[in-house]
Amino acid sequence: RSSDLADVIVTGSHFVQERLEQAGVLPGRCAVVPSAIDLNRFAVSTERRNGGPLRVLFAGQINLRKGVPYLLEAVRRLNSAQIELKLVGLPQVPRDRIGAYAQWATFAGPVPLSEIVAQYHWADVVVVPSVCEGSAMVSYEARGCGVPIVATPNAGAFFRPGIDGLEIPVRDAGAIAAVLDRLAGDRGELRKLRDGVIANRYLLGRDAYRERI
């Protein structure tokens, strides 16, 4: 096996490490080194909102691998005017499937990379419900912009649950619904998570990545 030729295999997340070991890579051969972003580009917004619906953002390809059906089902179940969901990215599912959720979500389509920071600044929270992901860059970019995340373990996200985000089980619309409903009703928890994101934001930068390497 080609993996036997390497002394160290660098992976972006524990999720990838676990899957490689399940595939036969020897335990202890993988080194988990989370990635990094340009913190000057993904900056924290100085704007503060008071009141209004909880703004929930998904950014990425709209497909099953990214876990989008579970997020859409969550907001359908909630059917709440206190939650505003926007999905930014290229739809890769039949149009009629998307249309069925039009009353609970806005499908903004793909946006240029130059405009993605504005989308993060719009959001109160970014949901990363991935079924299979190496290490979702959206989880780095959102927090670089000061926005907490809600992510599955399978997203390969580099964060500390309860400090700069919340973890949800994979393929669990009910769990997503429960978290969003709680955050919509408890803005104090949301502010605490945002404070945690900003306090630990330096870990997402290239200097911290250099140290990890």
Secondary structure as GFF3:
##gff-version 3
##sequence-region A 1 213
A	DSSP	three_ten_helix	2	5	.	.	.	ID=ss1
A	DSSP	beta_strand	9	11	.	.	.	ID=ss2
A	DSSP	alpha_helix	14	22	.	.	.	ID=ss3
A	DSSP	beta_strand	30	32	.	.	.	ID=ss4
A	DSSP	beta_strand	54	59	.	.	.	ID=ss5
A	DSSP	alpha_helix	68	78	.	.	.	ID=ss6
A	DSSP	beta_strand	83	88	.	.	.	ID=ss7
A	DSSP	alpha_helix	95	99	.	.	.	ID=ss8
A	DSSP	beta_strand	105	109	.	.	.	ID=ss9
A	DSSP	three_ten_helix	113	115	.	.	.	ID=ss10
A	DSSP	alpha_helix	116	122	.	.	.	ID=ss11
A	DSSP	beta_strand	125	128	.	.	.	ID=ss12
A	DSSP	alpha_helix	137	144	.	.	.	ID=ss13
A	DSSP	beta_strand	149	151	.	.	.	ID=ss14
A	DSSP	three_ten_helix	153	155	.	.	.	ID=ss15
A	DSSP	beta_strand	165	167	.	.	.	ID=ss16
A	DSSP	alpha_helix	173	185	.	.	.	ID=ss17
A	DSSP	alpha_helix	187	199	.	.	.	ID=ss18
A	DSSP	three_ten_helix	201	204	.	.	.	ID=ss19
A	DSSP	alpha_helix	206	212	.	.	.	ID=ss20
###
